[in-house]
């Protein structure tokens, strides 16, 4: 079971799925790297994933992104 993703979660997961680094996502979104790291952690928690890669895989499999 997963918790709903908000717009920021989806944006970050899509960018990570496209191969962007946390630094690249931060730059493109006008955020700090720590903010992106925090949002990536929230995504992992919502999806029950241990890593960001696993979170992306779950989001893709569940057609969330």
C-alpha positions as CSV (number, residue, x, y, z in Angstrom):
1,X,0.0,0.0,0.0
2,X,1.3,3.4,-0.9
3,X,0.4,6.9,0.3
4,X,-0.7,9.5,-2.2
5,X,2.1,11.5,-3.9
6,X,1.8,15.2,-4.2
7,X,2.9,17.3,-7.1
8,X,6.4,17.9,-5.8
9,X,6.8,14.2,-5.1
10,X,5.8,13.3,-8.7
11,X,8.1,16.0,-10.1
12,X,11.1,14.8,-8.2
13,X,10.5,11.1,-9.0
14,X,10.1,11.9,-12.7
15,X,13.4,13.7,-12.7
16,X,15.1,11.0,-10.8
17,X,13.6,8.4,-13.3
18,X,15.1,10.5,-16.1
19,X,18.5,10.1,-14.6
20,X,19.0,13.5,-13.0
21,X,21.1,13.7,-9.8
22,X,19.7,15.4,-6.7
23,X,21.9,18.4,-7.5
24,X,20.5,18.6,-11.0
25,X,16.9,18.3,-9.7
26,X,17.6,21.0,-7.1
27,X,19.1,23.4,-9.8
28,X,16.1,22.8,-12.2
29,X,13.5,23.2,-9.5
30,X,15.1,26.2,-7.8
31,X,15.5,24.3,-4.5
32,X,18.4,23.4,-2.3
33,X,20.0,19.9,-2.5
34,X,18.9,19.3,1.1
35,X,15.3,20.1,0.2
36,X,15.4,17.7,-2.7
37,X,17.0,15.1,-0.5
38,X,14.1,15.6,2.1
39,X,11.4,15.3,-0.6
40,X,13.1,12.1,-2.0
41,X,13.0,10.7,1.5
42,X,9.3,11.5,1.8
43,X,8.7,9.7,-1.5
44,X,10.6,6.7,-0.2
45,X,8.5,6.7,2.9
46,X,5.2,7.1,1.1
47,X,6.0,4.3,-1.3
48,X,7.6,1.9,1.2
49,X,10.9,2.0,-0.6
50,X,14.4,1.7,0.9
51,X,16.2,3.7,-1.9
52,X,15.3,6.4,-4.3
53,X,15.9,3.9,-7.1
54,X,13.4,1.5,-5.6
55,X,10.9,4.4,-5.1
56,X,11.2,5.2,-8.8
57,X,10.7,1.6,-9.8
58,X,7.6,1.4,-7.6
59,X,6.2,4.6,-9.0
60,X,6.7,3.4,-12.5
61,X,5.2,0.0,-11.8
62,X,2.2,1.5,-10.2
63,X,1.9,4.1,-13.0
64,X,2.2,7.0,-10.5
65,X,4.8,8.8,-12.7
